[in-house]
Amino acid sequence: PGPGDYIVPKHRWSAFHGTYFDTALRSRGTNTIVLCGASTDVGVASTAFAARDLDYNLMIVSDACTSPERDNHEQLMRRIFPRMARVRTTAQVVAMLSR
């Protein structure tokens, strides 16, 4: 973490539940979240559902997420997440942020 970065300890699957994450984002005027993580079908999914419920724009980085249950990962990326987020690869996200 760098100076001015927020550290938000998670207590449950969602990064929003019981944390100040929403307040920290809104205080900075953030309306879009780029989401990745180590457990697609648990932490990533829980955080994504909460972000949508809180009206954030959401981008999920498909190749920066993983799950021990590969079929769960694939189903979420192909069938569930596109209904609520833009699903993109790391290369696509880096290209967008480089503009």
Jmol script that loads the backbone (N, CA, C; Angstrom):
load data "model"
ATOM      1  N   PRO A   1       0.827  -1.206   0.000  1.00  0.00           N
ATOM      2  CA  PRO A   1       0.000   0.000   0.000  1.00  0.00           C
ATOM      3  C   PRO A   1       0.862   1.257   0.000  1.00  0.00           C
ATOM      4  N   GLY A   2       0.374   2.251  -0.694  1.00  0.00           N
ATOM      5  CA  GLY A   2       1.088   3.520  -0.733  1.00  0.00           C
ATOM      6  C   GLY A   2       0.442   4.546   0.170  1.00  0.00           C
ATOM      7  N   PRO A   3       1.074   5.679   0.297  1.00  0.00           N
ATOM      8  CA  PRO A   3       0.488   6.758   1.103  1.00  0.00           C
ATOM      9  C   PRO A   3      -0.883   7.136   0.545  1.00  0.00           C
ATOM     10  N   GLY A   4      -1.830   7.265   1.410  1.00  0.00           N
ATOM     11  CA  GLY A   4      -3.176   7.626   0.974  1.00  0.00           C
ATOM     12  C   GLY A   4      -4.034   6.450   0.545  1.00  0.00           C
ATOM     13  N   ASP A   5      -3.459   5.255   0.466  1.00  0.00           N
ATOM     14  CA  ASP A   5      -4.242   4.059   0.124  1.00  0.00           C
ATOM     15  C   ASP A   5      -5.054   3.621   1.338  1.00  0.00           C
ATOM     16  N   TYR A   6      -6.225   3.093   1.072  1.00  0.00           N
ATOM     17  CA  TYR A   6      -7.062   2.539   2.127  1.00  0.00           C
ATOM     18  C   TYR A   6      -6.777   1.057   2.277  1.00  0.00           C
ATOM     19  N   ILE A   7      -6.765   0.571   3.499  1.00  0.00           N
ATOM     20  CA  ILE A   7      -6.699  -0.865   3.768  1.00  0.00           C
ATOM     21  C   ILE A   7      -8.027  -1.216   4.420  1.00  0.00           C
ATOM     22  N   VAL A   8      -8.762  -2.134   3.791  1.00  0.00           N
ATOM     23  CA  VAL A   8     -10.095  -2.491   4.273  1.00  0.00           C
ATOM     24  C   VAL A   8     -10.088  -3.967   4.660  1.00  0.00           C
ATOM     25  N   PRO A   9      -9.928  -4.264   5.958  1.00  0.00           N
ATOM     26  CA  PRO A   9      -9.965  -5.665   6.392  1.00  0.00           C
ATOM     27  C   PRO A   9     -11.367  -6.248   6.188  1.00  0.00           C
ATOM     28  N   LYS A  10     -11.428  -7.415   5.576  1.00  0.00           N
ATOM     29  CA  LYS A  10     -12.701  -8.104   5.366  1.00  0.00           C
ATOM     30  C   LYS A  10     -12.994  -9.011   6.549  1.00  0.00           C
ATOM     31  N   HIS A  11     -14.285  -9.034   6.935  1.00  0.00           N
ATOM     32  CA  HIS A  11     -14.723  -9.898   8.023  1.00  0.00           C
ATOM     33  C   HIS A  11     -15.655 -11.001   7.527  1.00  0.00           C
ATOM     34  N   ARG A  12     -16.176 -10.813   6.338  1.00  0.00           N
ATOM     35  CA  ARG A  12     -17.081 -11.784   5.709  1.00  0.00           C
ATOM     36  C   ARG A  12     -16.679 -11.914   4.247  1.00  0.00           C
ATOM     37  N   TRP A  13     -17.450 -12.643   3.480  1.00  0.00           N
ATOM     38  CA  TRP A  13     -17.105 -12.879   2.080  1.00  0.00           C
ATOM     39  C   TRP A  13     -17.096 -11.595   1.258  1.00  0.00           C
ATOM     40  N   SER A  14     -18.072 -10.740   1.478  1.00  0.00           N
ATOM     41  CA  SER A  14     -18.147  -9.483   0.725  1.00  0.00           C
ATOM     42  C   SER A  14     -17.222  -8.437   1.346  1.00  0.00           C
ATOM     43  N   ALA A  15     -16.535  -7.692   0.511  1.00  0.00           N
ATOM     44  CA  ALA A  15     -15.684  -6.604   0.994  1.00  0.00           C
ATOM     45  C   ALA A  15     -16.505  -5.455   1.566  1.00  0.00           C
ATOM     46  N   PHE A  16     -17.803  -5.441   1.307  1.00  0.00           N
ATOM     47  CA  PHE A  16     -18.667  -4.378   1.802  1.00  0.00           C
ATOM     48  C   PHE A  16     -19.249  -4.675   3.185  1.00  0.00           C
ATOM     49  N   HIS A  17     -19.479  -5.926   3.495  1.00  0.00           N
ATOM     50  CA  HIS A  17     -20.176  -6.273   4.732  1.00  0.00           C
ATOM     51  C   HIS A  17     -19.353  -5.919   5.968  1.00  0.00           C
ATOM     52  N   GLY A  18     -19.886  -5.030   6.800  1.00  0.00           N
ATOM     53  CA  GLY A  18     -19.236  -4.699   8.062  1.00  0.00           C
ATOM     54  C   GLY A  18     -17.935  -3.930   7.930  1.00  0.00           C
ATOM     55  N   THR A  19     -17.706  -3.288   6.775  1.00  0.00           N
ATOM     56  CA  THR A  19     -16.475  -2.522   6.560  1.00  0.00           C
ATOM     57  C   THR A  19     -16.834  -1.093   6.169  1.00  0.00           C
ATOM     58  N   TYR A  20     -15.819  -0.262   6.040  1.00  0.00           N
ATOM     59  CA  TYR A  20     -16.032   1.112   5.598  1.00  0.00           C
ATOM     60  C   TYR A  20     -15.738   1.278   4.102  1.00  0.00           C
ATOM     61  N   PHE A  21     -15.707   0.180   3.359  1.00  0.00           N
ATOM     62  CA  PHE A  21     -15.349   0.206   1.941  1.00  0.00           C
ATOM     63  C   PHE A  21     -16.258   1.137   1.135  1.00  0.00           C
ATOM     64  N   ASP A  22     -17.565   1.021   1.308  1.00  0.00           N
ATOM     65  CA  ASP A  22     -18.507   1.872   0.579  1.00  0.00           C
ATOM     66  C   ASP A  22     -18.264   3.346   0.911  1.00  0.00           C
ATOM     67  N   THR A  23     -18.087   3.669   2.171  1.00  0.00           N
ATOM     68  CA  THR A  23     -17.837   5.057   2.583  1.00  0.00           C
ATOM     69  C   THR A  23     -16.537   5.576   1.978  1.00  0.00           C
ATOM     70  N   ALA A  24     -15.493   4.762   2.001  1.00  0.00           N
ATOM     71  CA  ALA A  24     -14.199   5.166   1.438  1.00  0.00           C
ATOM     72  C   ALA A  24     -14.320   5.441  -0.054  1.00  0.00           C
ATOM     73  N   LEU A  25     -15.032   4.588  -0.778  1.00  0.00           N
ATOM     74  CA  LEU A  25     -15.201   4.796  -2.220  1.00  0.00           C
ATOM     75  C   LEU A  25     -16.014   6.044  -2.510  1.00  0.00           C
ATOM     76  N   ARG A  26     -17.134   6.192  -1.828  1.00  0.00           N
ATOM     77  CA  ARG A  26     -18.013   7.342  -2.086  1.00  0.00           C
ATOM     78  C   ARG A  26     -17.350   8.663  -1.697  1.00  0.00           C
ATOM     79  N   SER A  27     -16.536   8.663  -0.652  1.00  0.00           N
ATOM     80  CA  SER A  27     -15.858   9.900  -0.241  1.00  0.00           C
ATOM     81  C   SER A  27     -14.846  10.359  -1.287  1.00  0.00           C
ATOM     82  N   ARG A  28     -14.391   9.438  -2.113  1.00  0.00           N
ATOM     83  CA  ARG A  28     -13.477   9.764  -3.212  1.00  0.00           C
ATOM     84  C   ARG A  28     -14.220  10.011  -4.526  1.00  0.00           C
ATOM     85  N   GLY A  29     -15.524   9.876  -4.502  1.00  0.00           N
ATOM     86  CA  GLY A  29     -16.299  10.073  -5.727  1.00  0.00           C
ATOM     87  C   GLY A  29     -16.226   8.896  -6.692  1.00  0.00           C
ATOM     88  N   THR A  30     -15.877   7.744  -6.184  1.00  0.00           N
ATOM     89  CA  THR A  30     -15.738   6.550  -7.018  1.00  0.00           C
ATOM     90  C   THR A  30     -17.110   5.982  -7.363  1.00  0.00           C
ATOM     91  N   ASN A  31     -17.308   5.674  -8.644  1.00  0.00           N
ATOM     92  CA  ASN A  31     -18.565   5.035  -9.038  1.00  0.00           C
ATOM     93  C   ASN A  31     -18.345   3.743  -9.806  1.00  0.00           C
ATOM     94  N   THR A  32     -17.085   3.396 -10.045  1.00  0.00           N
ATOM     95  CA  THR A  32     -16.752   2.182 -10.786  1.00  0.00           C
ATOM     96  C   THR A  32     -15.713   1.387 -10.007  1.00  0.00           C
ATOM     97  N   ILE A  33     -15.917   0.075  -9.940  1.00  0.00           N
ATOM     98  CA  ILE A  33     -14.991  -0.825  -9.254  1.00  0.00           C
ATOM     99  C   ILE A  33     -14.461  -1.834 -10.264  1.00  0.00           C
ATOM    100  N   VAL A  34     -13.151  -2.017 -10.271  1.00  0.00           N
ATOM    101  CA  VAL A  34     -12.510  -3.079 -11.049  1.00  0.00           C
ATOM    102  C   VAL A  34     -12.193  -4.174 -10.043  1.00  0.00           C
ATOM    103  N   LEU A  35     -12.819  -5.324 -10.234  1.00  0.00           N
ATOM    104  CA  LEU A  35     -12.782  -6.380  -9.219  1.00  0.00           C
ATOM    105  C   LEU A  35     -12.031  -7.610  -9.713  1.00  0.00           C
ATOM    106  N   CYS A  36     -11.155  -8.129  -8.853  1.00  0.00           N
ATOM    107  CA  CYS A  36     -10.473  -9.401  -9.106  1.00  0.00           C
ATOM    108  C   CYS A  36     -10.205 -10.035  -7.756  1.00  0.00           C
ATOM    109  N   GLY A  37      -9.830 -11.310  -7.757  1.00  0.00           N
ATOM    110  CA  GLY A  37      -9.559 -11.958  -6.487  1.00  0.00           C
ATOM    111  C   GLY A  37      -9.330 -13.441  -6.610  1.00  0.00           C
ATOM    112  N   ALA A  38      -9.043 -14.040  -5.481  1.00  0.00           N
ATOM    113  CA  ALA A  38      -8.599 -15.422  -5.449  1.00  0.00           C
ATOM    114  C   ALA A  38      -9.721 -16.431  -5.268  1.00  0.00           C
ATOM    115  N   SER A  39     -10.931 -15.979  -5.111  1.00  0.00           N
ATOM    116  CA  SER A  39     -12.022 -16.930  -4.930  1.00  0.00           C
ATOM    117  C   SER A  39     -13.259 -16.436  -5.677  1.00  0.00           C
ATOM    118  N   THR A  40     -13.306 -16.738  -6.959  1.00  0.00           N
ATOM    119  CA  THR A  40     -14.373 -16.250  -7.835  1.00  0.00           C
ATOM    120  C   THR A  40     -15.750 -16.534  -7.271  1.00  0.00           C
ATOM    121  N   ASP A  41     -15.965 -17.752  -6.812  1.00  0.00           N
ATOM    122  CA  ASP A  41     -17.309 -18.165  -6.412  1.00  0.00           C
ATOM    123  C   ASP A  41     -17.645 -17.835  -4.961  1.00  0.00           C
ATOM    124  N   VAL A  42     -16.732 -17.188  -4.249  1.00  0.00           N
ATOM    125  CA  VAL A  42     -17.008 -16.819  -2.854  1.00  0.00           C
ATOM    126  C   VAL A  42     -16.826 -15.305  -2.697  1.00  0.00           C
ATOM    127  N   GLY A  43     -15.616 -14.853  -2.450  1.00  0.00           N
ATOM    128  CA  GLY A  43     -15.366 -13.439  -2.196  1.00  0.00           C
ATOM    129  C   GLY A  43     -15.647 -12.530  -3.371  1.00  0.00           C
ATOM    130  N   VAL A  44     -15.226 -12.925  -4.564  1.00  0.00           N
ATOM    131  CA  VAL A  44     -15.460 -12.090  -5.742  1.00  0.00           C
ATOM    132  C   VAL A  44     -16.953 -11.977  -6.011  1.00  0.00           C
ATOM    133  N   ALA A  45     -17.644 -13.091  -6.015  1.00  0.00           N
ATOM    134  CA  ALA A  45     -19.087 -13.073  -6.282  1.00  0.00           C
ATOM    135  C   ALA A  45     -19.837 -12.278  -5.216  1.00  0.00           C
ATOM    136  N   SER A  46     -19.536 -12.493  -3.954  1.00  0.00           N
ATOM    137  CA  SER A  46     -20.219 -11.772  -2.872  1.00  0.00           C
ATOM    138  C   SER A  46     -19.995 -10.277  -2.984  1.00  0.00           C
ATOM    139  N   THR A  47     -18.767  -9.887  -3.246  1.00  0.00           N
ATOM    140  CA  THR A  47     -18.458  -8.466  -3.383  1.00  0.00           C
ATOM    141  C   THR A  47     -19.125  -7.885  -4.626  1.00  0.00           C
ATOM    142  N   ALA A  48     -19.147  -8.647  -5.718  1.00  0.00           N
ATOM    143  CA  ALA A  48     -19.796  -8.176  -6.951  1.00  0.00           C
ATOM    144  C   ALA A  48     -21.294  -7.969  -6.746  1.00  0.00           C
ATOM    145  N   PHE A  49     -21.955  -8.905  -6.105  1.00  0.00           N
ATOM    146  CA  PHE A  49     -23.401  -8.758  -5.865  1.00  0.00           C
ATOM    147  C   PHE A  49     -23.675  -7.540  -4.985  1.00  0.00           C
ATOM    148  N   ALA A  50     -22.870  -7.348  -3.948  1.00  0.00           N
ATOM    149  CA  ALA A  50     -23.054  -6.191  -3.068  1.00  0.00           C
ATOM    150  C   ALA A  50     -22.791  -4.887  -3.818  1.00  0.00           C
ATOM    151  N   ALA A  51     -21.759  -4.864  -4.646  1.00  0.00           N
ATOM    152  CA  ALA A  51     -21.445  -3.652  -5.424  1.00  0.00           C
ATOM    153  C   ALA A  51     -22.598  -3.278  -6.341  1.00  0.00           C
ATOM    154  N   ARG A  52     -23.190  -4.268  -6.993  1.00  0.00           N
ATOM    155  CA  ARG A  52     -24.343  -3.993  -7.857  1.00  0.00           C
ATOM    156  C   ARG A  52     -25.514  -3.477  -7.035  1.00  0.00           C
ATOM    157  N   ASP A  53     -25.765  -4.078  -5.884  1.00  0.00           N
ATOM    158  CA  ASP A  53     -26.863  -3.618  -5.029  1.00  0.00           C
ATOM    159  C   ASP A  53     -26.648  -2.182  -4.557  1.00  0.00           C
ATOM    160  N   LEU A  54     -25.397  -1.760  -4.470  1.00  0.00           N
ATOM    161  CA  LEU A  54     -25.070  -0.393  -4.051  1.00  0.00           C
ATOM    162  C   LEU A  54     -24.918   0.552  -5.251  1.00  0.00           C
ATOM    163  N   ASP A  55     -25.270   0.067  -6.437  1.00  0.00           N
ATOM    164  CA  ASP A  55     -25.281   0.869  -7.669  1.00  0.00           C
ATOM    165  C   ASP A  55     -23.909   1.298  -8.176  1.00  0.00           C
ATOM    166  N   TYR A  56     -22.890   0.505  -7.913  1.00  0.00           N
ATOM    167  CA  TYR A  56     -21.589   0.766  -8.517  1.00  0.00           C
ATOM    168  C   TYR A  56     -21.565   0.191  -9.928  1.00  0.00           C
ATOM    169  N   ASN A  57     -20.846   0.854 -10.830  1.00  0.00           N
ATOM    170  CA  ASN A  57     -20.505   0.249 -12.111  1.00  0.00           C
ATOM    171  C   ASN A  57     -19.413  -0.764 -11.789  1.00  0.00           C
ATOM    172  N   LEU A  58     -19.445  -1.883 -12.462  1.00  0.00           N
ATOM    173  CA  LEU A  58     -18.560  -2.971 -12.081  1.00  0.00           C
ATOM    174  C   LEU A  58     -17.878  -3.576 -13.292  1.00  0.00           C
ATOM    175  N   MET A  59     -16.571  -3.767 -13.160  1.00  0.00           N
ATOM    176  CA  MET A  59     -15.790  -4.483 -14.155  1.00  0.00           C
ATOM    177  C   MET A  59     -15.101  -5.630 -13.433  1.00  0.00           C
ATOM    178  N   ILE A  60     -15.244  -6.827 -13.950  1.00  0.00           N
ATOM    179  CA  ILE A  60     -14.616  -7.999 -13.342  1.00  0.00           C
ATOM    180  C   ILE A  60     -13.533  -8.504 -14.290  1.00  0.00           C
ATOM    181  N   VAL A  61     -12.337  -8.667 -13.755  1.00  0.00           N
ATOM    182  CA  VAL A  61     -11.186  -9.062 -14.560  1.00  0.00           C
ATOM    183  C   VAL A  61     -11.096 -10.593 -14.551  1.00  0.00           C
ATOM    184  N   SER A  62     -11.539 -11.196 -15.641  1.00  0.00           N
ATOM    185  CA  SER A  62     -11.740 -12.653 -15.687  1.00  0.00           C
ATOM    186  C   SER A  62     -10.474 -13.464 -15.428  1.00  0.00           C
ATOM    187  N   ASP A  63      -9.344 -13.043 -15.997  1.00  0.00           N
ATOM    188  CA  ASP A  63      -8.119 -13.832 -15.817  1.00  0.00           C
ATOM    189  C   ASP A  63      -7.315 -13.394 -14.592  1.00  0.00           C
ATOM    190  N   ALA A  64      -7.882 -12.511 -13.778  1.00  0.00           N
ATOM    191  CA  ALA A  64      -7.256 -12.127 -12.509  1.00  0.00           C
ATOM    192  C   ALA A  64      -8.099 -12.644 -11.337  1.00  0.00           C
ATOM    193  N   CYS A  65      -8.970 -13.589 -11.634  1.00  0.00           N
ATOM    194  CA  CYS A  65      -9.783 -14.275 -10.632  1.00  0.00           C
ATOM    195  C   CYS A  65      -9.541 -15.770 -10.790  1.00  0.00           C
ATOM    196  N   THR A  66      -9.747 -16.496  -9.721  1.00  0.00           N
ATOM    197  CA  THR A  66      -9.581 -17.938  -9.801  1.00  0.00           C
ATOM    198  C   THR A  66     -10.456 -18.615  -8.748  1.00  0.00           C
ATOM    199  N   SER A  67     -10.602 -19.890  -8.905  1.00  0.00           N
ATOM    200  CA  SER A  67     -11.355 -20.689  -7.948  1.00  0.00           C
ATOM    201  C   SER A  67     -10.863 -22.122  -8.006  1.00  0.00           C
ATOM    202  N   PRO A  68     -10.853 -22.822  -6.868  1.00  0.00           N
ATOM    203  CA  PRO A  68     -10.498 -24.236  -6.914  1.00  0.00           C
ATOM    204  C   PRO A  68     -11.513 -25.040  -7.717  1.00  0.00           C
ATOM    205  N   GLU A  69     -12.708 -24.520  -7.818  1.00  0.00           N
ATOM    206  CA  GLU A  69     -13.752 -25.162  -8.625  1.00  0.00           C
ATOM    207  C   GLU A  69     -13.815 -24.449  -9.971  1.00  0.00           C
ATOM    208  N   ARG A  70     -13.026 -24.906 -10.924  1.00  0.00           N
ATOM    209  CA  ARG A  70     -12.894 -24.216 -12.219  1.00  0.00           C
ATOM    210  C   ARG A  70     -14.234 -24.061 -12.931  1.00  0.00           C
ATOM    211  N   ASP A  71     -15.117 -25.052 -12.817  1.00  0.00           N
ATOM    212  CA  ASP A  71     -16.411 -24.936 -13.493  1.00  0.00           C
ATOM    213  C   ASP A  71     -17.251 -23.819 -12.876  1.00  0.00           C
ATOM    214  N   ASN A  72     -17.151 -23.584 -11.564  1.00  0.00           N
ATOM    215  CA  ASN A  72     -17.843 -22.457 -10.943  1.00  0.00           C
ATOM    216  C   ASN A  72     -17.328 -21.137 -11.504  1.00  0.00           C
ATOM    217  N   HIS A  73     -16.016 -21.025 -11.613  1.00  0.00           N
ATOM    218  CA  HIS A  73     -15.392 -19.822 -12.165  1.00  0.00           C
ATOM    219  C   HIS A  73     -15.918 -19.559 -13.582  1.00  0.00           C
ATOM    220  N   GLU A  74     -15.884 -20.573 -14.406  1.00  0.00           N
ATOM    221  CA  GLU A  74     -16.315 -20.412 -15.799  1.00  0.00           C
ATOM    222  C   GLU A  74     -17.790 -20.031 -15.907  1.00  0.00           C
ATOM    223  N   GLN A  75     -18.628 -20.661 -15.105  1.00  0.00           N
ATOM    224  CA  GLN A  75     -20.063 -20.342 -15.137  1.00  0.00           C
ATOM    225  C   GLN A  75     -20.313 -18.894 -14.723  1.00  0.00           C
ATOM    226  N   LEU A  76     -19.660 -18.447 -13.663  1.00  0.00           N
ATOM    227  CA  LEU A  76     -19.831 -17.070 -13.227  1.00  0.00           C
ATOM    228  C   LEU A  76     -19.353 -16.091 -14.291  1.00  0.00           C
ATOM    229  N   MET A  77     -18.209 -16.336 -14.871  1.00  0.00           N
ATOM    230  CA  MET A  77     -17.659 -15.422 -15.882  1.00  0.00           C
ATOM    231  C   MET A  77     -18.485 -15.411 -17.166  1.00  0.00           C
ATOM    232  N   ARG A  78     -19.018 -16.533 -17.528  1.00  0.00           N
ATOM    233  CA  ARG A  78     -19.737 -16.643 -18.798  1.00  0.00           C
ATOM    234  C   ARG A  78     -21.231 -16.348 -18.678  1.00  0.00           C
ATOM    235  N   ARG A  79     -21.855 -16.737 -17.556  1.00  0.00           N
ATOM    236  CA  ARG A  79     -23.309 -16.668 -17.491  1.00  0.00           C
ATOM    237  C   ARG A  79     -23.871 -15.668 -16.479  1.00  0.00           C
ATOM    238  N   ILE A  80     -23.199 -15.471 -15.358  1.00  0.00           N
ATOM    239  CA  ILE A  80     -23.753 -14.639 -14.288  1.00  0.00           C
ATOM    240  C   ILE A  80     -23.209 -13.212 -14.334  1.00  0.00           C
ATOM    241  N   PHE A  81     -21.892 -13.070 -14.274  1.00  0.00           N
ATOM    242  CA  PHE A  81     -21.298 -11.737 -14.198  1.00  0.00           C
ATOM    243  C   PHE A  81     -21.637 -10.833 -15.378  1.00  0.00           C
ATOM    244  N   PRO A  82     -21.730 -11.331 -16.615  1.00  0.00           N
ATOM    245  CA  PRO A  82     -22.077 -10.423 -17.714  1.00  0.00           C
ATOM    246  C   PRO A  82     -23.447  -9.753 -17.566  1.00  0.00           C
ATOM    247  N   ARG A  83     -24.304 -10.289 -16.736  1.00  0.00           N
ATOM    248  CA  ARG A  83     -25.608  -9.669 -16.489  1.00  0.00           C
ATOM    249  C   ARG A  83     -25.503  -8.442 -15.599  1.00  0.00           C
ATOM    250  N   MET A  84     -24.399  -8.298 -14.875  1.00  0.00           N
ATOM    251  CA  MET A  84     -24.272  -7.232 -13.891  1.00  0.00           C
ATOM    252  C   MET A  84     -22.996  -6.417 -14.010  1.00  0.00           C
ATOM    253  N   ALA A  85     -22.096  -6.849 -14.887  1.00  0.00           N
ATOM    254  CA  ALA A  85     -20.780  -6.208 -14.965  1.00  0.00           C
ATOM    255  C   ALA A  85     -20.210  -6.351 -16.366  1.00  0.00           C
ATOM    256  N   ARG A  86     -19.180  -5.580 -16.612  1.00  0.00           N
ATOM    257  CA  ARG A  86     -18.382  -5.794 -17.818  1.00  0.00           C
ATOM    258  C   ARG A  86     -17.286  -6.782 -17.430  1.00  0.00           C
ATOM    259  N   VAL A  87     -17.232  -7.899 -18.102  1.00  0.00           N
ATOM    260  CA  VAL A  87     -16.209  -8.916 -17.833  1.00  0.00           C
ATOM    261  C   VAL A  87     -15.120  -8.726 -18.884  1.00  0.00           C
ATOM    262  N   ARG A  88     -13.913  -8.448 -18.419  1.00  0.00           N
ATOM    263  CA  ARG A  88     -12.796  -8.162 -19.314  1.00  0.00           C
ATOM    264  C   ARG A  88     -11.549  -8.899 -18.847  1.00  0.00           C
ATOM    265  N   THR A  89     -10.578  -9.042 -19.741  1.00  0.00           N
ATOM    266  CA  THR A  89      -9.286  -9.632 -19.386  1.00  0.00           C
ATOM    267  C   THR A  89      -8.373  -8.538 -18.822  1.00  0.00           C
ATOM    268  N   THR A  90      -7.277  -8.969 -18.216  1.00  0.00           N
ATOM    269  CA  THR A  90      -6.296  -8.016 -17.701  1.00  0.00           C
ATOM    270  C   THR A  90      -5.783  -7.116 -18.817  1.00  0.00           C
ATOM    271  N   ALA A  91      -5.464  -7.684 -19.958  1.00  0.00           N
ATOM    272  CA  ALA A  91      -4.954  -6.892 -21.091  1.00  0.00           C
ATOM    273  C   ALA A  91      -5.968  -5.829 -21.509  1.00  0.00           C
ATOM    274  N   GLN A  92      -7.244  -6.184 -21.542  1.00  0.00           N
ATOM    275  CA  GLN A  92      -8.269  -5.217 -21.913  1.00  0.00           C
ATOM    276  C   GLN A  92      -8.378  -4.088 -20.890  1.00  0.00           C
ATOM    277  N   VAL A  93      -8.302  -4.431 -19.608  1.00  0.00           N
ATOM    278  CA  VAL A  93      -8.384  -3.416 -18.556  1.00  0.00           C
ATOM    279  C   VAL A  93      -7.171  -2.490 -18.610  1.00  0.00           C
ATOM    280  N   VAL A  94      -5.981  -3.053 -18.759  1.00  0.00           N
ATOM    281  CA  VAL A  94      -4.768  -2.241 -18.833  1.00  0.00           C
ATOM    282  C   VAL A  94      -4.836  -1.303 -20.035  1.00  0.00           C
ATOM    283  N   ALA A  95      -5.323  -1.799 -21.158  1.00  0.00           N
ATOM    284  CA  ALA A  95      -5.444  -0.949 -22.353  1.00  0.00           C
ATOM    285  C   ALA A  95      -6.415   0.200 -22.104  1.00  0.00           C
ATOM    286  N   MET A  96      -7.548  -0.093 -21.452  1.00  0.00           N
ATOM    287  CA  MET A  96      -8.526   0.953 -21.151  1.00  0.00           C
ATOM    288  C   MET A  96      -7.948   1.997 -20.198  1.00  0.00           C
ATOM    289  N   LEU A  97      -7.239   1.549 -19.165  1.00  0.00           N
ATOM    290  CA  LEU A  97      -6.685   2.474 -18.186  1.00  0.00           C
ATOM    291  C   LEU A  97      -5.499   3.271 -18.744  1.00  0.00           C
ATOM    292  N   SER A  98      -4.891   2.768 -19.794  1.00  0.00           N
ATOM    293  CA  SER A  98      -3.739   3.456 -20.406  1.00  0.00           C
ATOM    294  C   SER A  98      -4.162   4.629 -21.287  1.00  0.00           C
ATOM    295  N   ARG A  99      -5.433   4.648 -21.661  1.00  0.00           N
ATOM    296  CA  ARG A  99      -5.911   5.720 -22.556  1.00  0.00           C
ATOM    297  C   ARG A  99      -5.964   7.045 -21.864  1.00  0.00           C
TER     298      ARG A  99
END
end "model"
wireframe off; spacefill off
backbone 0.3
color backbone group
